[in-house]
């Protein structure tokens, strides 16, 4: 597993930040701070948070090496997804089973071999 400095370098490449001066400006830090972080030097929680926001990467991935670089994007449900979940919870079990089967068919899952939910 890579260390935090290597993951930061990967995120910078991933987001195509070729100029450290621009990234430093976005973070309101000196370029030397970014160089230090890329070598695995200490970083405040505030700077880590801002880095993740500017680079649009997962904090878990950058700091802990856990998950995926874009893991944060899957974490939140959209408003439409939350409405669907609320709607499903209000349905009787038979209707939920039918909808679950419909989704499985739409995803190409063999409903007969999947068994009951």
Secondary structure, 3 states (H helix, E strand, C coil): CCCHHHHHHHHHHHCCCCCHHHHHHHHCCCHHHHHHHHCCCCCCHHHHHHHHHHHCCCHHHHHHCCCCCCCHHHHCCCHHHHHHHHHHHCCCHHHHHHHHHHHHHHCCCCHHHHCCC
